[in-house]
Amino acid sequence: MSLIYFSLVCAGLTQILVYGKIFNKIRPTQGWFGELLSCPMCTGFWSGIFLWASNNYTELFTFDYSLVTGLFLGCLGSLVSYIFAVTFDDDGIKIDNN
């Protein structure tokens, strides 16, 4: 159950950071940091690392603090965030009719 909570929180955090209108005025659009915050896969990785590093402050999920666990959770965060980004948009499920 911890992995489900972790995945959902990571996807939500990534969606807010990449697509949230509240950050439009302060979100960089150029340079390395601008590229990072425009890519749900990249931002998802760092969101996963952030959540792993701060998991001591929540009871939703608990993981050990080994670097390998952090790397794996960063990769999981990247995967889940990317899947959410290509599957959903503001109108619901994306349907591509080429």
Backbone torsions as a table, in degrees:
resi	resn	phi	psi	omega
1	MET	NA	-31.8	179.7
2	SER	-60.7	-39.5	-179.8
3	LEU	-66.8	-33.8	177.7
4	ILE	-66.7	-48.5	178.0
5	TYR	-59.6	-46.8	179.5
6	PHE	-57.5	-47.1	-178.0
7	SER	-62.1	-44.1	-179.3
8	LEU	-67.5	-42.2	178.4
9	VAL	-64.7	-42.3	179.8
10	CYS	-63.7	-44.1	178.2
11	ALA	-63.7	-41.4	178.8
12	GLY	-65.1	-44.1	178.2
13	LEU	-62.1	-42.6	179.1
14	THR	-64.0	-43.8	179.0
15	GLN	-59.3	-42.9	179.5
16	ILE	-64.8	-45.1	-178.1
17	LEU	-67.7	-38.2	-175.7
18	VAL	-85.6	-41.3	-171.2
19	TYR	-114.8	-10.3	-175.4
20	GLY	-62.9	126.0	-178.9
21	LYS	-65.2	-24.9	-178.7
22	ILE	-63.1	-24.5	-179.3
23	PHE	-98.3	3.0	-176.3
24	ASN	-56.2	-39.0	-176.7
25	LYS	-75.5	-26.6	-176.4
26	ILE	-109.9	-9.3	-179.3
27	ARG	-74.4	123.3	177.6
28	PRO	-67.0	147.9	-179.2
29	THR	-116.2	-8.7	-179.1
30	GLN	-127.6	163.3	178.4
31	GLY	79.2	-175.0	-176.9
32	TRP	-60.6	-46.0	-177.8
33	PHE	-68.2	-35.0	176.0
34	GLY	-64.8	-40.1	176.6
35	GLU	-65.6	-41.6	179.4
36	LEU	-59.0	-46.2	-175.6
37	LEU	-82.0	2.5	174.0
38	SER	-106.1	-3.5	-176.7
39	CYS	-112.8	111.7	-180.0
40	PRO	-64.2	-27.9	179.2
41	MET	-70.3	-44.2	179.6
42	CYS	-68.9	-48.1	179.9
43	THR	-64.3	-35.9	177.1
44	GLY	-61.0	-38.6	177.6
45	PHE	-61.8	-49.7	-177.7
46	TRP	-71.3	-28.9	172.8
47	SER	-64.7	-41.1	176.9
48	GLY	-62.5	-42.3	177.1
49	ILE	-63.2	-43.8	179.0
50	PHE	-61.0	-45.6	-179.7
51	LEU	-65.7	-39.1	176.5
52	TRP	-61.5	-43.9	-178.2
53	ALA	-68.2	-26.5	-178.0
54	SER	-105.9	13.8	-175.8
55	ASN	-70.1	-10.3	175.8
56	ASN	-71.3	-15.5	-175.8
57	TYR	-98.6	8.8	-179.9
58	THR	-138.5	158.4	174.9
59	GLU	-105.6	1.4	178.7
60	LEU	-66.9	-40.5	178.9
61	PHE	-147.8	148.9	-179.5
62	THR	-137.8	120.2	179.1
63	PHE	-130.0	154.1	177.6
64	ASP	-71.6	165.9	-174.3
65	TYR	-99.4	30.9	174.9
66	SER	-77.9	148.8	-178.4
67	LEU	-64.1	-32.2	178.6
68	VAL	-65.7	-42.1	176.2
69	THR	-61.4	-42.7	177.3
70	GLY	-60.1	-43.8	178.4
71	LEU	-62.6	-46.5	-179.7
72	PHE	-63.6	-40.7	179.6
73	LEU	-70.9	-32.2	172.8
74	GLY	-62.9	-42.8	177.8
75	CYS	-65.8	-40.7	176.4
76	LEU	-62.6	-43.7	177.9
77	GLY	-60.4	-39.6	178.1
78	SER	-63.6	-47.3	-179.3
79	LEU	-62.1	-50.2	-177.7
80	VAL	-64.5	-41.7	179.7
81	SER	-64.5	-39.7	178.3
82	TYR	-65.7	-43.8	178.6
83	ILE	-60.3	-44.9	178.4
84	PHE	-62.7	-40.6	-177.0
85	ALA	-67.2	-36.2	-179.1
86	VAL	-87.4	-11.3	-178.3
87	THR	-98.3	-36.8	-173.8
88	PHE	-120.5	149.6	169.1
89	ASP	-139.3	-168.7	-176.8
90	ASP	-63.6	-20.6	-179.9
91	ASP	-97.0	5.5	180.0
92	GLY	111.2	-141.6	-179.1
93	ILE	-73.8	131.2	179.9
94	LYS	-74.0	131.6	174.7
95	ILE	-124.2	116.2	-177.7
96	ASP	-101.0	112.0	179.1
97	ASN	-105.4	84.6	178.8
98	ASN	-81.0	NA	NA
